[in-house]
């Protein structure tokens, strides 16, 4: 099976985004690259990361890229499928490190367009809930919405996950 050059998989927490994205990538010849953006600041997050790694199995090469996601994508094996999980954690890392979100997002989008092989991006859709009650959360929601819109415009395929079911948006 072939996948398009750029696929964006969005959905809420526990919607099945990661598993769906993994299946898309695993339908291509391996080995596959998993670009992880999570940082383990506590034991619960360490356990979540371990569960993700265990679920993926031996055919995956994991690259940790909590900040420089553009460089990780650019360095991927030519022709090999890459899964980025997740954009939302990457954006959180960038914002909390006080980096220039617009500049980092532009670098990311450029890297996605120039990726050396098929690329599947996973992100949490955070714009379906209430307006957050604090400025940081509102800035985050707005930045995530802009990032997802820009990536969706660049993507060949966009999938929205609901209760483990993929809905094709583009």
Buried (B, 14 or more C-beta within 10 A) or exposed (E): EEBEBBBBBBBBEEBBBBBBBBEBBBEBEEEBBBBBBBBEEEEEEEEEBEEBEEEBEEEBBBBBBBBBBBEBBBBBEEEBBBBBBBBBBBBBBBBEEEEEBEEBBEBBBEBBBEBBBBBBBBBBBBEEEEEBEEEEEEEBBBBBEBBBEBBBEBBEBBBBBEEEEBEEEE
